[in-house]
Amino acid sequence: MRRDRVAEDIYTFTSGLYAQVTAGIVLTPEGTIVIDALPFPQETHEMLSFIQERGTGTVRYVINTHYHSDHTNGTYLFPGAEVISHRLCYEILATWGEQSLAAAKQETSALSDVKIRLPCIVTESEMYIHLGERSLYLVPLPGHTQDSIGVMIEGARILFAGDAVLPVPYVVGGDVNATVSSLRIVRTLRPESVIQGHGDLLLKGELADEIDSSIHYLENLAEKVQQLVAKGAPESALEDIDIESCGKSRVPLDGLVQYLHQENLIALYRRLKGQDELGGLKRKPAL
């Protein structure tokens, strides 16, 4: 796991075990705010140890940016904290969380101790949290999932974007148009830096180009898939649409983005053909 200090008393933690998942903490004299957790308990335990060493030892809030397990698995390790999320995050975890976790435990023994911890404070719109000298602004950023939210740390102007911002947008089970709209919202927030849900921090000077690149990617992706469907081309024809032709590199996340791109293609194709087998909650998300 990698730890980085991004501003005074604000840290990010990046998983070394799964897909460079990111989480964050905000230390204040009145307690700590945790933004997401990491996929495996051993890494979230490391976050907790750091908080106990550097902070007050008390975690007051945990914010779930969306329901995906790689961001929520570690929430149970903060039993004294109030958990905050979008209302849909609560509903999805309450409905499907135990079933999904049981299946994951069968595949991965390292998750044997994980428990579902449901949010206790939910929102459907903008929300502010004030703790110590810090103010956090929570804003809906749907697209990757319907329940996605971003967390702007005001003053520092640091945005924890969850999976609304990724090296390559991932819309399996999500929505292309909503993702584009949320990327534009991120731009209007004018953050000084953005913590992506996976991968490296984006600085202010990189952000506009990165957002334009992601929007361009999604527009290209949708256009190319629509053209294939209109021609009656088989699903195998998607193999000819490589990630570079849509405007993105296959290098980030140690090459995982190429896999995400392929899943995006298949999901959009099947959706347009009325075969939405990859959408919704019927499959385990890659991110």
VEXTIVEX-862613 format. One line per field, with one value per residue (C-alpha): residue in one letter; x, y, z. Coordinates in Angstrom, 3 decimals. Layout:
BEGIN
res = [a:...]
east = [X:...]
north = [Y:...]
up = [Z:...]
***
This chain:
BEGIN
res = [m:r:r:d:r:v:a:e:d:i:y:t:f:t:s:g:l:y:a:q:v:t:a:g:i:v:l:t:p:e:g:t:i:v:i:d:a:l:p:f:p:q:e:t:h:e:m:l:s:f:i:q:e:r:g:t:g:t:v:r:y:v:i:n:t:h:y:h:s:d:h:t:n:g:t:y:l:f:p:g:a:e:v:i:s:h:r:l:c:y:e:i:l:a:t:w:g:e:q:s:l:a:a:a:k:q:e:t:s:a:l:s:d:v:k:i:r:l:p:c:i:v:t:e:s:e:m:y:i:h:l:g:e:r:s:l:y:l:v:p:l:p:g:h:t:q:d:s:i:g:v:m:i:e:g:a:r:i:l:f:a:g:d:a:v:l:p:v:p:y:v:v:g:g:d:v:n:a:t:v:s:s:l:r:i:v:r:t:l:r:p:e:s:v:i:q:g:h:g:d:l:l:l:k:g:e:l:a:d:e:i:d:s:s:i:h:y:l:e:n:l:a:e:k:v:q:q:l:v:a:k:g:a:p:e:s:a:l:e:d:i:d:i:e:s:c:g:k:s:r:v:p:l:d:g:l:v:q:y:l:h:q:e:n:l:i:a:l:y:r:r:l:k:g:q:d:e:l:g:g:l:k:r:k:p:a:l]
east = [0.000:1.200:0.499:0.766:0.321:-1.639:-2.141:-1.874:-3.596:-5.014:-3.653:-4.400:-3.848:-3.494:-3.980:-1.067:-3.272:-6.104:-6.394:-4.735:-7.917:-7.654:-9.006:-8.382:-8.414:-8.851:-7.389:-8.877:-8.542:-12.101:-11.604:-10.960:-13.026:-12.380:-13.300:-13.738:-11.700:-9.462:-10.452:-8.717:-8.876:-5.097:-4.705:-7.594:-6.028:-2.910:-5.033:-6.534:-3.112:-1.919:-4.996:-4.396:-0.769:-1.282:-4.829:-7.023:-7.630:-11.331:-12.909:-16.063:-17.290:-16.756:-17.986:-18.759:-18.424:-20.390:-21.438:-18.742:-17.042:-13.488:-14.394:-16.718:-15.227:-13.244:-16.082:-16.793:-13.359:-14.594:-17.444:-17.679:-18.022:-21.160:-21.277:-22.474:-23.522:-26.041:-29.446:-29.043:-25.778:-27.638:-30.442:-28.072:-25.951:-29.045:-30.555:-27.551:-24.603:-24.745:-25.303:-22.444:-20.099:-20.857:-19.953:-16.749:-15.715:-16.006:-13.526:-11.145:-10.264:-8.683:-12.229:-13.378:-13.624:-15.414:-18.883:-21.431:-21.698:-24.700:-24.681:-26.622:-26.746:-27.926:-28.456:-29.815:-28.442:-25.646:-24.552:-22.007:-20.032:-18.190:-15.641:-12.917:-11.725:-12.668:-15.735:-16.510:-18.944:-20.625:-21.964:-23.737:-21.614:-23.674:-22.580:-20.120:-22.909:-26.163:-25.130:-21.693:-20.751:-17.684:-16.220:-14.665:-12.486:-13.068:-10.167:-7.713:-9.884:-9.141:-11.807:-12.110:-14.017:-14.490:-14.905:-16.564:-13.023:-10.823:-7.899:-10.452:-14.154:-15.905:-19.608:-20.499:-23.656:-23.534:-24.508:-22.414:-24.399:-24.539:-20.795:-20.129:-22.377:-20.570:-17.170:-18.362:-19.518:-16.037:-14.596:-16.970:-15.933:-12.425:-10.502:-6.798:-6.343:-8.506:-8.126:-9.340:-11.039:-8.148:-4.719:-2.731:-3.700:-4.575:-3.221:-5.062:-2.950:-3.784:-7.475:-8.991:-7.095:-7.910:-11.629:-11.690:-9.888:-12.424:-15.406:-13.825:-13.259:-16.892:-18.235:-15.951:-16.837:-20.573:-20.315:-18.202:-20.459:-23.600:-22.141:-21.436:-24.934:-26.499:-24.566:-25.655:-22.046:-21.441:-20.093:-16.729:-16.290:-15.709:-12.199:-11.240:-12.006:-8.837:-8.502:-6.154:-8.717:-11.058:-8.425:-6.984:-3.744:-3.619:-0.822:-2.579:-3.421:-0.726:-2.690:-6.014:-7.628:-7.500:-9.714:-12.067:-12.259:-13.210:-15.939:-17.262:-17.527:-19.365:-21.731:-22.706:-23.104:-25.381:-27.341:-28.013:-28.970:-31.335:-29.127:-28.126:-26.584:-23.656:-25.673:-27.034:-26.191:-26.155:-22.372:-19.464:-17.933:-14.277:-14.067]
north = [0.000:3.520:6.524:10.117:13.450:15.679:18.645:19.460:16.644:15.129:11.781:9.258:5.519:3.430:-0.328:-2.445:-5.539:-4.596:-2.150:0.803:1.597:4.886:5.972:9.060:10.553:14.069:14.598:17.284:18.082:16.820:13.501:11.956:11.679:8.601:8.712:5.147:2.183:-0.312:-3.685:-6.000:-5.713:-5.813:-2.534:-0.805:-1.906:-0.020:3.086:2.700:2.307:5.494:7.367:6.161:7.291:10.661:11.674:11.785:8.067:8.697:8.253:10.353:9.754:7.303:8.464:5.814:7.344:4.403:0.872:-1.151:-3.557:-2.470:0.891:-0.326:-3.628:-1.892:0.228:-2.304:-1.599:1.810:0.695:3.964:6.141:7.387:6.151:8.568:7.767:8.395:6.880:4.429:3.166:2.240:0.560:-1.477:-2.630:-3.454:-5.461:-7.123:-6.604:-9.840:-11.963:-10.328:-10.571:-14.262:-14.958:-12.918:-14.795:-18.095:-16.786:-14.915:-16.147:-12.769:-11.368:-13.874:-11.280:-8.603:-7.570:-5.338:-2.003:-0.015:3.785:5.545:9.010:9.222:11.988:12.366:15.830:18.125:17.925:19.604:18.113:20.318:18.880:20.786:23.448:21.421:21.700:18.957:19.320:16.150:16.279:13.600:12.391:9.580:7.665:5.014:4.024:5.788:6.328:7.867:10.993:13.202:14.802:18.257:19.367:23.080:25.384:22.803:22.401:18.682:16.499:12.832:11.832:8.116:6.218:9.193:10.016:7.151:6.828:5.249:5.746:2.497:2.413:-1.261:-1.136:2.664:5.292:7.082:10.333:10.603:9.991:12.791:15.139:14.295:14.864:18.325:18.943:18.017:20.631:23.334:22.574:23.865:21.619:22.134:18.358:15.283:11.909:9.332:6.193:4.214:5.437:8.609:12.024:14.590:18.103:21.251:21.661:18.124:18.113:19.897:17.735:14.564:15.363:16.282:13.021:10.981:12.687:12.189:8.512:7.951:9.742:7.732:4.500:5.081:6.146:3.155:0.647:2.256:1.985:-1.728:-2.410:-0.421:-2.561:-5.761:-6.665:-9.534:-8.975:-10.323:-7.181:-5.247:-6.695:-4.259:-1.237:-0.820:1.622:3.928:4.392:5.818:8.227:6.539:4.775:1.146:1.857:3.145:0.836:-1.574:-2.254:-2.996:-0.184:-2.350:-4.883:-2.094:-0.853:-4.306:-4.597:-1.146:-2.239:-5.452:-3.769:-1.017:-3.483:-5.764:-2.829:-1.545:-5.052:-5.411:-8.051:-6.135:-9.131:-7.090:-4.198:-3.437:-5.790:-9.039:-9.174:-8.547:-5.174:-5.040:-1.723]
up = [0.000:-0.798:1.405:0.168:1.911:-0.470:1.878:5.557:7.480:4.256:3.081:0.371:0.511:-2.640:-2.649:-3.742:-3.845:-6.191:-9.098:-7.342:-5.397:-3.521:-0.147:1.952:5.414:6.740:10.204:12.450:16.180:16.644:14.886:11.499:8.334:6.175:2.493:1.233:2.446:0.677:-0.783:1.696:5.506:5.937:4.008:5.772:9.074:7.991:7.406:10.872:12.481:10.816:12.053:15.588:15.413:13.759:14.571:17.628:17.294:16.743:13.309:13.294:9.744:6.908:3.511:0.883:-2.593:-4.066:-3.225:-5.022:-2.656:-3.424:-1.833:0.953:2.199:4.921:6.311:9.088:10.602:11.810:14.120:16.051:12.961:11.293:7.692:5.031:1.457:-1.274:-0.512:-3.411:-1.933:1.247:-0.704:-2.887:0.049:2.105:-0.758:-2.367:-0.038:1.950:-1.155:-3.052:-0.066:0.448:-3.182:-2.870:0.270:-1.572:-4.158:-1.825:1.657:2.540:2.769:5.386:8.182:6.126:7.238:5.525:7.315:6.136:5.945:8.688:7.074:3.469:0.957:-2.563:-3.218:-2.105:1.510:3.782:6.654:9.140:11.566:13.341:10.915:7.843:5.619:3.117:0.244:-1.012:-4.574:-6.663:-9.603:-11.177:-14.240:-13.135:-10.751:-9.967:-6.358:-6.995:-5.064:-4.911:-1.791:-2.099:0.804:0.793:1.488:0.162:-2.972:-3.141:-4.732:-3.871:-6.991:-6.380:-9.630:-11.326:-12.463:-13.680:-16.086:-18.458:-17.689:-16.790:-17.635:-17.298:-15.214:-15.550:-18.092:-20.711:-20.786:-17.003:-16.806:-19.289:-17.301:-14.056:-15.647:-16.645:-13.075:-11.851:-14.189:-12.894:-9.297:-10.168:-7.782:-7.254:-7.430:-7.944:-6.257:-8.767:-7.504:-8.976:-9.993:-9.623:-8.314:-10.995:-10.555:-11.603:-14.730:-15.876:-15.080:-18.092:-20.577:-18.668:-18.534:-22.225:-22.989:-21.016:-22.641:-26.065:-25.224:-24.229:-27.295:-29.585:-27.821:-28.166:-31.813:-32.848:-31.104:-32.533:-36.029:-35.573:-34.262:-37.119:-39.619:-37.899:-37.090:-34.643:-31.159:-32.274:-34.403:-31.176:-31.102:-33.857:-31.647:-29.629:-26.776:-28.692:-31.471:-28.838:-27.562:-24.459:-23.587:-22.482:-19.965:-16.777:-13.876:-15.060:-18.225:-16.499:-18.517:-21.636:-19.861:-18.741:-22.337:-23.604:-20.977:-21.911:-25.549:-24.743:-22.293:-24.751:-27.607:-25.619:-24.266:-27.774:-28.878:-25.940:-24.309:-21.203:-19.449:-18.126:-16.770:-13.334:-10.484:-12.482:-12.707:-10.420:-11.376:-12.341:-10.505]
***
